[in-house]
Amino acid sequence: MLRTRLTAGLLLLALQCVSIETLSAQPATDRPAEQKTISAQVTQLIRQLDDQQRMVRQRAELELVELGKPVLSLLPAPELVASQSVREALQRVRLQIEKRAARNSIKASRINLQGRFSLKQVLQAIARQTENQLDWTQLTESQLKQNIDVQFVETPFWKVIDELTVQLPLTYRINGPRDQLQFQLRSDSTTDTAKVQEPVCYNGPFRISIDHLQCRPLAGSEDQELLRITFLIQVEPRLRPLFLSYAARKLKAEGAKGTILPPYNPGAKYELPLGEGGKNLKFTMQWILKSGQRPQTIQVLGNLEMELAAETLPITFRDLFHSQGAIRRRGNVSVELVEAERNEKPDSQNLTIRIALSYDYGGPAFESHRTWIYHNRAYLQDAQGKKFWLDGSSQTTLESTGKIGVLYRFTGLPDSAKPDQFTYLAPTLITAAPIELSFEKLELPEPKPAAP
């Protein structure tokens, strides 16, 4: 009976959320009520994890998992749970929810919004529904108040962004260190990042476009040309890409009549890191054209793989100055609060936080992860819920196999502020996301003459 009531309640909540997100770009007014309802369910189910009947305990654990991501922020810290069996059950619940969330996070974000809204309302709805951070501070108030008609029904994030840049004179760029998509007004002299007239392929959370296509005579051959295509991959800002890997044999180019173009270097395999805070990556492929059998158009198909850190979740330490030595775990990462120190100034204060991170894995993915560890966002919070984002610096303080230490310096905090909570936003799973690339009817340019 309990499970039936919970399931019915969840279905009702889900329908309400879909309706709200679809019909309005305004923040949902009943979110606090929904959160309160889920909080009460979680509290009741946690009590049942300590029930004497095994069936009740198992059912409670399943129900917590089914509630999904909202449960994560409501689960008590392990050291606050007296029962060992309940701690173990909560750890299983957390791990299952995080794994499921991580798998879902590498899918394309989708937007549901229909009607006439201001540009600011549309951008707010996109950010809320996708968890992608958008920055519109470079747009004027009059531009943000401009009303537009939108018809987005389960529309992928990148398609929505491209549609907006067609409908309005907007362009954008990805700010990797801040995990943001920044908008600005497009002018005739502005290089448009979102060239919707260019060939574009959407696949999952990736936007792949052709940055440059060139033909030139092949050195040492009188009847062959070299076709060189440079692709640009853009990743949704909420994700942390590490490196792209692909093999030349898995990227195929062919003419309209089925003529296969052989790759210039058929045995080549590539692994390209994105670097610190990277969200964009260009990569190049080359094929051989026979001048006498030159097609007017070609299609390019293939498969690539992007290694990325999925599902960024908050790891929070409350009662900051009495929690030193405490360890929090999310998925495959554990974070220890090593030290918290306050330094008071005449009219401000600085806080220094040192943490140590341990991962369950090593290898190339972890090595790449180290290059952007500084860009993981972190913030302080006071008892009233006010957040103080990092406005100082961070640096590595120690390194060993599978472990990283990071020192965060929060500077220039108001003298009256009393933050007692630290939150570190950590990717919980490093995983490989496949990318299917497909371009049709690409027109070949005339070959450039060989250099003298």
Salt bridges, closest charged atoms under 4 A:
GLU21 OE2 - ARG31 NH2 2.49
GLU21 OE1 - ARG128 NH2 3.18
GLU61 OE2 - ARG92 NE 2.90
GLU63 OE2 - ARG3 NE 3.34
GLU66 OE2 - ARG100 NH2 3.88
GLU79 OE2 - ARG328 NH2 2.84
GLU98 OE2 - ARG330 NE 3.57
GLU131 OE2 - LYS69 NZ 3.53
ASP149 OD2 - ARG116 NH1 3.11
ASP162 OD2 - ARG207 NE 2.97
ASP179 OD2 - ARG240 NH2 2.90
ASP179 OD1 - LYS279 NZ 3.29
ASP179 OD2 - ARG377 NE 3.86
ASP192 OD2 - ARG186 NH1 3.63
GLU198 OE2 - ARG207 NH1 3.57
ASP211 OD2 - LYS282 NZ 3.32
GLU225 OE1 - ARG294 NE 3.00
GLU236 OE1 - ARG238 NE 2.75
GLU276 OE1 - HIS375 NE2 3.66
GLU311 OE2 - LYS69 NZ 2.88
ASP319 OD1 - HIS322 ND1 3.18
GLU339 OE1 - ARG354 NE 3.65
ASP360 OD2 - ARG329 NH2 2.36
GLU367 OE1 - ARG370 NH2 2.68
GLU399 OE1 - ARG370 NH1 2.60
